[in-house]
Amino acid sequence: MATAPHPQSTDELFHALRENHRLPYGRTRTVTAEELVDAAERFAEPVPLIHALLELQEAYTYGSDPRKSPVVFARLLTLFDEQPDAFDERLRAQLFWRFKWVANALRALPEIPLASLRQWLTEMRDRYEKEGLGLQPYYGQAYQLAVHVGEDTTLAYELWAGRRRTPHSDCEACEICERALYRVAAGDDERALEVWAPVLAGKESCQEEPARSVSHALLPLLRTGHADRARELHLAGYRACRRNPSMAGEVGRHLEFCALTGNEARGLELLAENRNLFDEVDSPLDQLDFLTGVEVLLRRVEGLGHGELPVAGYAGRAWTVAGLCAEVRGRGDGLADRFDTRNGTSAQSGRRTVRLDRAPLLDALELALRTRGLDELAPGNAAGAAGARGAGVAVSVSRAVSALPEELPELIRRARELDEEGHPDARACWARLRGLVAARDYSHPEDPAVGPYGRLCADLLSDEAYRAAERGDYASAVDLHEEAAGLYEDAGAPDDVVLARACALLAAAEAAGEGGEGGEGEAEVKAAGLADAHAAVVRLHEEATGLAPYVEGRLLRLRASALGVRLQTSGDPAHAAVVFAEADLLQEFATRHGLTTQVSGAMLLRAGTYALSGDLPAAVAEIDALRDRLASDGPAWHLPRALGLRGRLQLGLRDAAAAHADLAEGLRLAAAWPADAVDTSRLHADLAQTCLHLGRPDEALTHLTRSAEVDLRDGKRVDAFCTYSNAAQLCLDLGRIEDSIALLDSLLGEPDVTGGELDDRLVAQLRLLRARALHAGDDLKAATAEFVALAAESAGWDDDPGSHAMIAAETVMILAEAGEFDRAGEVADRALAAHALSPRYELISNCLRELARLRAQQQGPDGLAAALAHLDEAGRVAEAARAAGFQPVGRSLETALAYEHGRVHAYVGAYEDALAALEKALGLLGEPGAEEGGAGEWAECVRLSGAVEGIYLERPAPALVRLDAAVARLTALGHLEECEPLASLAAQLRDEG
């Protein structure tokens, strides 16, 4: 089936070839290239066919299909022999360049006899000599064949490396890689890294580089003690080759690197991401390289005792690590044997054995912010997040729960005792009981002290309800509590009935406030619902008789909590008094009955109420009293929460150092308890915020990721992904771009993301952040693709046109930066349409001005009319903003527009118009003052005006007057940094004068 209409003219054909050339390598591009060759053959001209064949050979070569590349080249060579005049200088250069492609393709096919490989090299040499071309490329291919076969390469290397490069030589980056690999083979890692330096630094690059060099340099870097550099290059290099069939060998080396640095779990994650390579790599040599890296990883995982882990492999069946390892071993050995048979040596098997037998080079190297262990990849482990690594950062590793009773009646009694006490270990008991009850052979004990089966089921439902509420799933909590209440009633447990119904009332009030946009009206509705819930719980409490003290204590706690949440929701200080009254009632009752957990809860509630009322010193005093009480009377598991609140209070008092001390101590104590019982995630999040205040962003980043990991383990996936998003943004702010991209790639590869189960807007936020990170990392092509896709998807967000306007505006600027102005204009129209529904004045104005600037910069005078049209549209946005009373964050939209008129006209050489626009902008800005902000924009406007007037209009005298006056003005105001570019320009004008 055709993928596109057949071109009806050569112009249409060349247009189709250009469009196809923009596609990524892969099946779609290859199939289209094949169809375009068929179309080109219908024209009675050789040149279109030559271009089509060149496109097809490139698609085969970089689509990892070496068998077909030589066939296409043979047709090109025949055309050249028969119609040499059809090949202009550029086409001739391409033809002779691609002799090397054919040599590489033939070398990758074990069915091609060695004699045929040598014959092709002879053909290449003869053709080059006939054309008068230098033979350095030929000797380069001869050297690579010697390396492949396993011959002595000393002479072949000298014959190649000692010759001067020619226009048909491999690019500088590729040759650097070959020279470095020669040093690695000689055991000289240090020298190899010196040779590689320009490529690894990004100074030399090509289609395959630096990704190829990076993959080969990883182990030499480790062996020479440069682990941090290896980590950095792994993140960037892997991204450049992932899922690419023509770079399967590079992917294999990244998997090997993971296996040899204690990152086996990450290796399995990357293997899953590249599962397409098992079926899409047609080059046997690339297959061998890839499968060897896969086997290194799988052997390592199996050797660590995880052979039964599920793993991504060949399509058509489910694989375990052990099963796939055996499959890969057989295929890899078979390929190596085929190459060795063809070559008459054991070189390929020998190199494979060296890789497979290599011992780990490091016990642990933290490669990514999400560090995982193999245990967490086991089926049924929902965490998907790592335990804690990270130097200098306190982390929470919960201590093992005390041994659970073996006997079922004792286990049930123990669970209830711990639950009444509020002890964190109760949950382990309930979890154990849940598993026992679910078993097909479960038999409920006939023990009056245990009660009927229905009561145990109600207990388990109540535990599930509490967990659901902690995750924020209040609707489920309501259903579970109500179901539990019915079972308790059937079981004759009236106290538990009252408690379950009270919990359902409070959860229902919380659920009623979910799902909105959090506006003022919604807060009022939720606050009213909480007040109603409080009144209903009070009635339940008053109507009940003979309640056990622990049940009555919990009811009092629910009453106080309902009012506390109402205060938090409304922010109305008038609501504080009733919270204090309920807290006092709870504390008095709990003290009288020895309910230490509820005493602590009452004091925590009082401290929180003081804080919400704005009295932070009183809140600190209350929490200090609680801390002393907890130290003497317990419960010990409340200490981390108390210290966490004290840390937040200290942060509110702007004592970040004291806040850090409290939070770090809270985190240390939290390690003694299950993370969900002491809110370890919140402690990490608060520590992250505190570290940012202290100027310790790297430590903050670690705490953010730890917070997210804890939330994942607790099933709070939305919270976890939001925190990870914050971590990725912080990485971006810190310039750790590859860390940000790697983290986001890991999140976007999660099953609930790929399966469409996670909230689509949250996923879009992650993708948007990734697109920004790709742009910051200078991967304009990938960033553009992601922005365009997001803009298309968000166009359907009828309930949120403002977000679409924002995404579309960013997409416009990216497309313009890439020079795709027609597409940028189309997306700009969509952004304007969304802006009309949900105004984003400053954002849209910025977008249109940047579109105009880039158009003028890239297209010069030819783009002026379109650029001015964009600025006219920005002017209409500014007028609408002024009419709506909109106040921008920085300079006015009119000032920004005038300045952009100046830049646009300067780009196209209309310097008088540029100067007039810039003077208008200066008038709108006004003279700078002593305050911060504004002086920088004014100085830049003066600088550009001076440059236009003094350099381009060749009027240095008035330009110097302007610049000198500005320097004097800024100096008098103390804006010395802003003076520097103006003084530098003035000095340049004087020197040139």
Beta strands, then each sheet from edge to edge (+ up, - down):
strand 1: 310-311
strand 2: 319-320
sheet 1: 1+ 2-
end
